Amino acid sequence: MKLAQKFMIGLSCLGLSACMMGGGYMTSRLLHKNSTITFPSFKDTILHEQERALLQDYIGDYQVEKSWGNNVDNIALAQIRFDNNKVSLSVYPKDWTVPRFKMEFTMCIVVTSDDKYIRLKKVKQHLKCNGKTSDGFGTSMEIAKPGAESTGFSPNLEMFTSILVDGRQVPINQFEYALSYQGWHDSPTPLLGLKKIK
Protein backbone atom coordinates (compact mmCIF):
# COMPACT_ATOMS: atom_id res chain seq x y z
CA MET A 1 0.00 0.00 0.00
CA LYS A 2 1.34 3.40 -0.97
CA LEU A 3 2.07 6.06 1.62
CA ALA A 4 -0.60 8.35 0.13
CA GLN A 5 -3.22 5.63 0.51
CA LYS A 6 -2.27 5.04 4.14
CA PHE A 7 -2.49 8.77 4.77
CA MET A 8 -5.99 8.97 3.23
CA ILE A 9 -7.21 6.01 5.30
CA GLY A 10 -5.87 7.66 8.47
CA LEU A 11 -7.48 10.97 7.53
CA SER A 12 -10.81 9.23 6.87
CA CYS A 13 -10.66 7.53 10.28
CA LEU A 14 -9.92 10.88 11.94
CA GLY A 15 -12.89 12.48 10.17
CA LEU A 16 -15.16 9.60 11.15
CA SER A 17 -14.11 9.84 14.79
CA ALA A 18 -14.73 13.61 14.78
CA CYS A 19 -18.25 13.04 13.46
CA MET A 20 -18.94 10.34 16.03
CA MET A 21 -17.76 12.51 18.91
CA GLY A 22 -19.47 15.68 17.66
CA GLY A 23 -17.67 17.24 14.72
CA GLY A 24 -19.07 20.74 15.15
CA TYR A 25 -18.18 20.70 18.83
CA MET A 26 -14.58 19.61 18.17
CA THR A 27 -14.16 22.16 15.38
CA SER A 28 -15.39 24.95 17.63
CA ARG A 29 -12.70 24.08 20.17
CA LEU A 30 -10.00 24.45 17.53
CA LEU A 31 -11.27 27.68 15.99
CA HIS A 32 -12.28 29.65 19.10
CA LYS A 33 -9.33 29.60 21.47
CA ASN A 34 -9.27 32.17 24.29
CA SER A 35 -12.78 33.38 23.54
CA THR A 36 -16.15 32.88 25.20
CA ILE A 37 -19.05 31.08 23.56
CA THR A 38 -22.23 32.46 25.15
CA PHE A 39 -25.62 30.77 25.25
CA PRO A 40 -27.82 33.74 26.16
CA SER A 41 -31.26 33.75 27.72
CA PHE A 42 -33.39 36.70 26.69
CA LYS A 43 -35.77 36.28 29.60
CA ASP A 44 -35.39 36.13 33.37
CA THR A 45 -34.73 32.72 34.86
CA ILE A 46 -37.94 31.24 36.26
CA LEU A 47 -37.31 30.53 39.95
CA HIS A 48 -39.92 29.62 42.52
CA GLU A 49 -39.32 30.11 46.23
CA GLN A 50 -37.82 26.65 46.80
CA GLU A 51 -35.46 26.96 43.82
CA ARG A 52 -34.41 30.47 44.81
CA ALA A 53 -33.52 29.29 48.33
CA LEU A 54 -31.49 26.31 47.08
CA LEU A 55 -29.73 28.45 44.47
CA GLN A 56 -28.21 30.57 47.26
CA ASP A 57 -26.26 27.48 48.40
CA TYR A 58 -24.74 27.04 44.95
CA ILE A 59 -23.77 30.57 43.91
CA GLY A 60 -19.99 30.85 43.93
CA ASP A 61 -16.68 29.78 42.40
CA TYR A 62 -15.61 26.14 42.24
CA GLN A 63 -12.27 24.48 41.64
CA VAL A 64 -12.41 21.22 39.69
CA GLU A 65 -10.82 18.42 41.74
CA LYS A 66 -11.65 15.54 39.39
CA SER A 67 -13.50 15.21 36.12
CA TRP A 68 -14.91 12.72 33.67
CA GLY A 69 -15.60 13.54 30.01
CA ASN A 70 -13.66 16.81 30.33
CA ASN A 71 -10.66 16.00 28.15
CA VAL A 72 -11.65 18.39 25.35
CA ASP A 73 -12.56 21.46 27.40
CA ASN A 74 -10.11 20.79 30.26
CA ILE A 75 -12.30 22.84 32.63
CA ALA A 76 -10.52 23.84 35.85
CA LEU A 77 -12.90 26.46 37.31
CA ALA A 78 -16.69 26.86 37.32
CA GLN A 79 -18.70 29.91 38.37
CA ILE A 80 -22.41 30.01 39.15
CA ARG A 81 -23.99 33.46 39.26
CA PHE A 82 -27.40 35.07 39.68
CA ASP A 83 -27.23 38.51 38.08
CA ASN A 84 -29.99 40.59 36.48
CA ASN A 85 -32.53 37.88 37.38
CA LYS A 86 -30.62 35.27 35.36
CA VAL A 87 -28.84 32.15 36.57
CA SER A 88 -25.63 31.51 34.65
CA LEU A 89 -22.79 29.01 34.58
CA SER A 90 -19.34 29.99 33.30
CA VAL A 91 -16.63 27.37 32.86
CA TYR A 92 -12.92 28.16 32.51
CA PRO A 93 -10.19 25.93 31.06
CA LYS A 94 -6.93 25.78 32.97
CA ASP A 95 -5.01 29.10 32.92
CA TRP A 96 -7.78 30.97 31.05
CA THR A 97 -8.90 34.43 32.20
CA VAL A 98 -12.14 34.31 30.17
CA PRO A 99 -14.66 31.47 30.25
CA ARG A 100 -14.87 28.87 27.47
CA PHE A 101 -18.66 28.81 27.86
CA LYS A 102 -21.16 31.08 29.55
CA MET A 103 -24.65 29.56 29.75
CA GLU A 104 -27.69 31.53 30.87
CA PHE A 105 -30.69 29.48 31.93
CA THR A 106 -34.40 30.06 31.47
CA MET A 107 -35.65 27.81 34.28
CA CYS A 108 -34.32 26.05 37.39
CA ILE A 109 -36.05 23.29 39.33
CA VAL A 110 -35.29 21.39 42.53
CA VAL A 111 -34.81 17.71 41.66
CA THR A 112 -35.94 15.13 44.20
CA SER A 113 -36.17 12.00 42.00
CA ASP A 114 -33.70 9.79 40.13
CA ASP A 115 -35.40 9.31 36.78
CA LYS A 116 -33.38 8.22 33.75
CA TYR A 117 -32.83 11.78 32.51
CA ILE A 118 -31.20 12.92 35.75
CA ARG A 119 -27.38 12.73 35.65
CA LEU A 120 -26.70 13.08 39.40
CA LYS A 121 -28.23 10.20 41.34
CA LYS A 122 -28.92 9.45 45.01
CA VAL A 123 -28.49 13.02 46.18
CA LYS A 124 -30.98 14.37 48.69
CA GLN A 125 -31.99 17.26 46.44
CA HIS A 126 -30.20 19.23 43.83
CA LEU A 127 -30.70 22.01 41.33
CA LYS A 128 -31.22 21.48 37.61
CA CYS A 129 -31.28 24.45 35.26
CA ASN A 130 -32.20 24.44 31.58
CA GLY A 131 -31.73 26.99 28.82
CA LYS A 132 -32.56 27.32 25.17
CA THR A 133 -30.08 28.52 22.56
CA SER A 134 -30.94 30.57 19.50
CA ASP A 135 -30.62 27.49 17.27
CA GLY A 136 -33.30 25.71 19.29
CA PHE A 137 -31.02 23.33 21.17
CA GLY A 138 -30.97 23.17 24.95
CA THR A 139 -28.28 23.77 27.54
CA SER A 140 -28.38 22.42 31.07
CA MET A 141 -26.58 22.01 34.35
CA GLU A 142 -27.11 19.92 37.46
CA ILE A 143 -25.33 20.74 40.70
CA ALA A 144 -25.54 18.95 44.05
CA LYS A 145 -23.91 18.30 47.39
CA PRO A 146 -23.22 14.54 47.19
CA GLY A 147 -23.99 12.08 49.97
CA ALA A 148 -22.50 8.69 50.79
CA GLU A 149 -24.37 6.85 48.01
CA SER A 150 -24.26 9.57 45.34
CA THR A 151 -23.21 8.86 41.77
CA GLY A 152 -22.89 10.93 38.61
CA PHE A 153 -23.12 10.13 34.92
CA SER A 154 -19.71 9.77 33.26
CA PRO A 155 -20.00 9.99 29.45
CA ASN A 156 -18.29 7.40 27.27
CA LEU A 157 -15.98 9.27 24.89
CA GLU A 158 -14.38 6.19 23.31
CA MET A 159 -14.97 6.32 19.56
CA PHE A 160 -16.39 2.86 18.90
CA THR A 161 -17.88 1.64 22.19
CA SER A 162 -19.83 4.91 22.65
CA ILE A 163 -22.19 3.67 19.92
CA LEU A 164 -23.22 0.80 22.20
CA VAL A 165 -22.65 2.23 25.69
CA ASP A 166 -23.51 5.86 26.36
CA GLY A 167 -21.74 6.07 29.71
CA ARG A 168 -21.89 4.88 33.31
CA GLN A 169 -22.56 6.06 36.85
CA VAL A 170 -19.45 6.71 38.96
CA PRO A 171 -19.15 7.52 42.69
CA ILE A 172 -19.03 11.23 43.54
CA ASN A 173 -19.29 10.94 47.34
CA GLN A 174 -15.72 12.14 47.95
CA PHE A 175 -16.44 15.65 46.66
CA GLU A 176 -17.96 18.68 48.35
CA TYR A 177 -20.03 19.42 45.23
CA ALA A 178 -20.70 17.75 41.89
CA LEU A 179 -21.63 19.41 38.61
CA SER A 180 -22.71 18.11 35.22
CA TYR A 181 -23.39 20.49 32.34
CA GLN A 182 -24.09 20.57 28.63
CA GLY A 183 -23.37 23.68 26.64
CA TRP A 184 -23.34 22.39 23.10
CA HIS A 185 -25.94 20.06 21.63
CA ASP A 186 -23.43 17.56 20.20
CA SER A 187 -20.91 17.76 23.04
CA PRO A 188 -20.32 15.36 25.91
CA THR A 189 -21.80 16.22 29.31
CA PRO A 190 -18.76 16.49 31.59
CA LEU A 191 -19.05 15.41 35.22
CA LEU A 192 -16.99 17.50 37.64
CA GLY A 193 -16.10 16.88 41.27
CA LEU A 194 -15.80 20.35 42.84
CA LYS A 195 -14.49 22.25 45.84
CA LYS A 196 -16.07 25.64 46.58
CA ILE A 197 -13.38 28.33 46.79
CA LYS A 198 -15.44 31.52 46.92
C-alpha positions as CSV (number, residue, x, y, z in Angstrom):
1,M,0.0,0.0,0.0
2,K,1.3,3.4,-1.0
3,L,2.1,6.1,1.6
4,A,-0.6,8.3,0.1
5,Q,-3.2,5.6,0.5
6,K,-2.3,5.0,4.1
7,F,-2.5,8.8,4.8
8,M,-6.0,9.0,3.2
9,I,-7.2,6.0,5.3
10,G,-5.9,7.7,8.5
11,L,-7.5,11.0,7.5
12,S,-10.8,9.2,6.9
13,C,-10.7,7.5,10.3
14,L,-9.9,10.9,11.9
15,G,-12.9,12.5,10.2
16,L,-15.2,9.6,11.2
17,S,-14.1,9.8,14.8
18,A,-14.7,13.6,14.8
19,C,-18.3,13.0,13.5
20,M,-18.9,10.3,16.0
21,M,-17.8,12.5,18.9
22,G,-19.5,15.7,17.7
23,G,-17.7,17.2,14.7
24,G,-19.1,20.7,15.2
25,Y,-18.2,20.7,18.8
26,M,-14.6,19.6,18.2
27,T,-14.2,22.2,15.4
28,S,-15.4,25.0,17.6
29,R,-12.7,24.1,20.2
30,L,-10.0,24.4,17.5
31,L,-11.3,27.7,16.0
32,H,-12.3,29.7,19.1
33,K,-9.3,29.6,21.5
34,N,-9.3,32.2,24.3
35,S,-12.8,33.4,23.5
36,T,-16.2,32.9,25.2
37,I,-19.1,31.1,23.6
38,T,-22.2,32.5,25.2
39,F,-25.6,30.8,25.3
40,P,-27.8,33.7,26.2
41,S,-31.3,33.7,27.7
42,F,-33.4,36.7,26.7
43,K,-35.8,36.3,29.6
44,D,-35.4,36.1,33.4
45,T,-34.7,32.7,34.9
46,I,-37.9,31.2,36.3
47,L,-37.3,30.5,39.9
48,H,-39.9,29.6,42.5
49,E,-39.3,30.1,46.2
50,Q,-37.8,26.7,46.8
51,E,-35.5,27.0,43.8
52,R,-34.4,30.5,44.8
53,A,-33.5,29.3,48.3
54,L,-31.5,26.3,47.1
55,L,-29.7,28.5,44.5
56,Q,-28.2,30.6,47.3
57,D,-26.3,27.5,48.4
58,Y,-24.7,27.0,45.0
59,I,-23.8,30.6,43.9
60,G,-20.0,30.9,43.9
61,D,-16.7,29.8,42.4
62,Y,-15.6,26.1,42.2
63,Q,-12.3,24.5,41.6
64,V,-12.4,21.2,39.7
65,E,-10.8,18.4,41.7
66,K,-11.7,15.5,39.4
67,S,-13.5,15.2,36.1
68,W,-14.9,12.7,33.7
69,G,-15.6,13.5,30.0
70,N,-13.7,16.8,30.3
71,N,-10.7,16.0,28.1
72,V,-11.7,18.4,25.3
73,D,-12.6,21.5,27.4
74,N,-10.1,20.8,30.3
75,I,-12.3,22.8,32.6
76,A,-10.5,23.8,35.9
77,L,-12.9,26.5,37.3
78,A,-16.7,26.9,37.3
79,Q,-18.7,29.9,38.4
80,I,-22.4,30.0,39.1
81,R,-24.0,33.5,39.3
82,F,-27.4,35.1,39.7
83,D,-27.2,38.5,38.1
84,N,-30.0,40.6,36.5
85,N,-32.5,37.9,37.4
86,K,-30.6,35.3,35.4
87,V,-28.8,32.1,36.6
88,S,-25.6,31.5,34.6
89,L,-22.8,29.0,34.6
90,S,-19.3,30.0,33.3
91,V,-16.6,27.4,32.9
92,Y,-12.9,28.2,32.5
93,P,-10.2,25.9,31.1
94,K,-6.9,25.8,33.0
95,D,-5.0,29.1,32.9
96,W,-7.8,31.0,31.1
97,T,-8.9,34.4,32.2
98,V,-12.1,34.3,30.2
99,P,-14.7,31.5,30.2
100,R,-14.9,28.9,27.5
101,F,-18.7,28.8,27.9
102,K,-21.2,31.1,29.6
103,M,-24.6,29.6,29.8
104,E,-27.7,31.5,30.9
105,F,-30.7,29.5,31.9
106,T,-34.4,30.1,31.5
107,M,-35.6,27.8,34.3
108,C,-34.3,26.1,37.4
109,I,-36.1,23.3,39.3
110,V,-35.3,21.4,42.5
111,V,-34.8,17.7,41.7
112,T,-35.9,15.1,44.2
113,S,-36.2,12.0,42.0
114,D,-33.7,9.8,40.1
115,D,-35.4,9.3,36.8
116,K,-33.4,8.2,33.8
117,Y,-32.8,11.8,32.5
118,I,-31.2,12.9,35.8
119,R,-27.4,12.7,35.6
120,L,-26.7,13.1,39.4
121,K,-28.2,10.2,41.3
122,K,-28.9,9.5,45.0
123,V,-28.5,13.0,46.2
124,K,-31.0,14.4,48.7
125,Q,-32.0,17.3,46.4
126,H,-30.2,19.2,43.8
127,L,-30.7,22.0,41.3
128,K,-31.2,21.5,37.6
129,C,-31.3,24.5,35.3
130,N,-32.2,24.4,31.6
131,G,-31.7,27.0,28.8
132,K,-32.6,27.3,25.2
133,T,-30.1,28.5,22.6
134,S,-30.9,30.6,19.5
135,D,-30.6,27.5,17.3
136,G,-33.3,25.7,19.3
137,F,-31.0,23.3,21.2
138,G,-31.0,23.2,25.0
139,T,-28.3,23.8,27.5
140,S,-28.4,22.4,31.1
141,M,-26.6,22.0,34.4
142,E,-27.1,19.9,37.5
143,I,-25.3,20.7,40.7
144,A,-25.5,19.0,44.1
145,K,-23.9,18.3,47.4
146,P,-23.2,14.5,47.2
147,G,-24.0,12.1,50.0
148,A,-22.5,8.7,50.8
149,E,-24.4,6.9,48.0
150,S,-24.3,9.6,45.3
151,T,-23.2,8.9,41.8
152,G,-22.9,10.9,38.6
153,F,-23.1,10.1,34.9
154,S,-19.7,9.8,33.3
155,P,-20.0,10.0,29.5
156,N,-18.3,7.4,27.3
157,L,-16.0,9.3,24.9
158,E,-14.4,6.2,23.3
159,M,-15.0,6.3,19.6
160,F,-16.4,2.9,18.9
161,T,-17.9,1.6,22.2
162,S,-19.8,4.9,22.7
163,I,-22.2,3.7,19.9
164,L,-23.2,0.8,22.2
165,V,-22.6,2.2,25.7
166,D,-23.5,5.9,26.4
167,G,-21.7,6.1,29.7
168,R,-21.9,4.9,33.3
169,Q,-22.6,6.1,36.8
170,V,-19.4,6.7,39.0
171,P,-19.1,7.5,42.7
172,I,-19.0,11.2,43.5
173,N,-19.3,10.9,47.3
174,Q,-15.7,12.1,48.0
175,F,-16.4,15.7,46.7
176,E,-18.0,18.7,48.3
177,Y,-20.0,19.4,45.2
178,A,-20.7,17.8,41.9
179,L,-21.6,19.4,38.6
180,S,-22.7,18.1,35.2
181,Y,-23.4,20.5,32.3
182,Q,-24.1,20.6,28.6
183,G,-23.4,23.7,26.6
184,W,-23.3,22.4,23.1
185,H,-25.9,20.1,21.6
186,D,-23.4,17.6,20.2
187,S,-20.9,17.8,23.0
188,P,-20.3,15.4,25.9
189,T,-21.8,16.2,29.3
190,P,-18.8,16.5,31.6
191,L,-19.1,15.4,35.2
192,L,-17.0,17.5,37.6
193,G,-16.1,16.9,41.3
194,L,-15.8,20.3,42.8
195,K,-14.5,22.2,45.8
196,K,-16.1,25.6,46.6
197,I,-13.4,28.3,46.8
198,K,-15.4,31.5,46.9
